[in-house]
Amino acid sequence: MATSTEVNKDIDEPLLAPSDIPTPQLSSFGSKHETNGELERILSDTSVPFVKRFKHATWVEFKLLFYLAAPAVIVYLLNNVMSMSTQIFSGQLGNLELAAASLGNTGIQVFAYGLMY
């Protein structure tokens, strides 16, 4: 039977050795999503005038944020176009249908945006 010191020794040892732990590979994300310190390098270079550094840093940041913001902007525009086309079609049917479509679209949009928060 094992003594209490042997049991405590086994509890304190890690399950995996440090060499067994897989390291994540960041290169699989692609070069357009990685900055590699480019923004920090641009902003810390004091030999370049501030305005030029600011323009270059803004462009680098814009490229990074474009891949995040572009899908949201497209969905927002499509949502507005669908709402507008529904109201145009309902307006051809009559006033009551137009009012119902307008209230329905507003209610659905408020509900959807409420779920996103």
C-alpha positions in Angstrom: 0.0 0.0 0.0 1.3 3.5 -0.9 2.2 5.9 1.9 0.6 9.3 2.2 3.8 11.0 1.0 3.8 9.0 -2.2 0.2 9.9 -2.8 0.8 13.6 -2.2 3.8 13.5 -4.6 1.6 12.1 -7.4 -1.0 14.8 -6.8 1.5 17.6 -7.2 2.9 16.3 -10.6 1.3 17.7 -13.8 -0.6 15.4 -16.0 1.2 16.5 -19.2 4.8 17.3 -19.5 5.5 20.8 -21.0 6.8 19.3 -24.2 3.5 17.4 -24.7 1.3 20.5 -24.7 0.5 21.5 -28.3 1.3 25.1 -29.2 -1.2 27.0 -31.3 -0.1 28.0 -34.8 -0.9 31.6 -35.5 0.3 31.4 -39.1 -2.9 29.5 -40.1 -5.0 32.7 -40.0 -3.4 34.2 -43.0 -1.2 37.3 -43.5 -4.1 39.8 -44.0 -5.3 39.3 -40.4 -1.9 39.6 -38.7 -0.1 42.8 -37.9 3.2 41.4 -36.7 3.8 44.6 -34.8 3.5 46.8 -37.8 1.2 49.3 -36.2 3.5 49.6 -33.1 6.5 50.0 -35.4 4.8 52.8 -37.4 3.6 54.7 -34.3 7.0 54.5 -32.5 9.1 55.7 -35.4 9.8 59.3 -34.4 11.9 60.0 -37.5 8.7 60.3 -39.6 6.4 63.3 -39.2 3.4 62.8 -37.0 0.8 63.4 -39.7 2.4 60.8 -42.0 2.7 58.3 -39.2 -1.0 58.9 -38.3 -2.1 58.4 -42.0 -0.1 55.2 -42.3 -1.3 53.9 -39.0 -4.9 54.7 -39.9 -4.6 52.8 -43.2 -3.2 49.7 -41.4 -6.0 49.9 -38.8 -8.6 50.3 -41.6 -7.3 47.2 -43.3 -7.6 45.2 -40.1 -11.1 46.4 -39.2 -12.4 46.1 -42.7 -12.6 42.3 -42.4 -14.6 42.6 -39.2 -16.9 45.5 -40.1 -17.7 44.7 -43.7 -20.0 41.8 -43.0 -21.9 43.8 -40.4 -22.3 46.7 -42.8 -23.6 44.4 -45.6 -26.1 42.7 -43.3 -27.3 46.1 -42.1 -27.8 47.4 -45.6 -29.6 44.2 -46.7 -31.9 44.4 -43.7 -32.9 48.0 -44.7 -33.4 47.0 -48.3 -35.6 44.1 -47.4 -37.7 46.3 -45.0 -38.0 49.0 -47.7 -39.1 46.5 -50.4 -41.7 45.0 -48.1 -43.2 48.4 -47.4 -43.2 49.3 -51.0 -45.0 46.1 -51.9 -47.5 46.5 -49.0 -48.1 50.2 -50.1 -49.3 48.9 -53.4 -51.9 46.7 -51.7 -53.4 49.4 -49.4 -53.1 51.6 -46.4 -53.9 49.0 -43.8 -51.4 46.5 -45.2 -48.7 49.3 -45.3 -49.3 50.1 -41.7 -49.2 46.4 -40.7 -46.0 45.8 -42.6 -44.4 48.9 -41.1 -45.3 47.9 -37.6 -44.2 44.3 -38.2 -40.9 45.3 -39.7 -40.2 47.7 -36.8 -41.2 45.1 -34.2 -39.0 42.4 -35.8 -36.0 44.8 -36.1 -36.3 45.9 -32.5 -36.6 42.3 -31.4 -33.6 41.2 -33.4 -31.4 44.1 -32.2 -32.5 43.4 -28.7 -31.3 39.8 -29.0 -27.9 41.0 -30.2 -27.4 43.0 -27.0 
